[in-house]
Amino acid sequence: MSEEKKTKTAQPEDGTVETPQSQPPALTVADLRNVRTIIDISSSRGAFRGAELKTVGEVFDKLDTFLKAVDAKAEEQKKAEGDTAEQPKAEEK
């Protein structure tokens, strides 16, 4: 009789199955801007009850402050890149 070779597969022995991990969902600044717009439109159309408006307003203010800070930082970086791009031109003269 011939011997049969059995190979073990690399599966966990506790009966669980490993699934490939998917990438976590990405939340972008553009998504946050859309949320700000949705909150603004929803509140103007009366989608929130009076008791909810304080919480919604606080979240809106936090989101708005964050997005303004992001915009200010992006503007500073843009100016810094513009300044560094102009410096070589001045040195060439």
Order of alpha helices (4+ residues) and beta strands (2+ residues): alpha-alpha
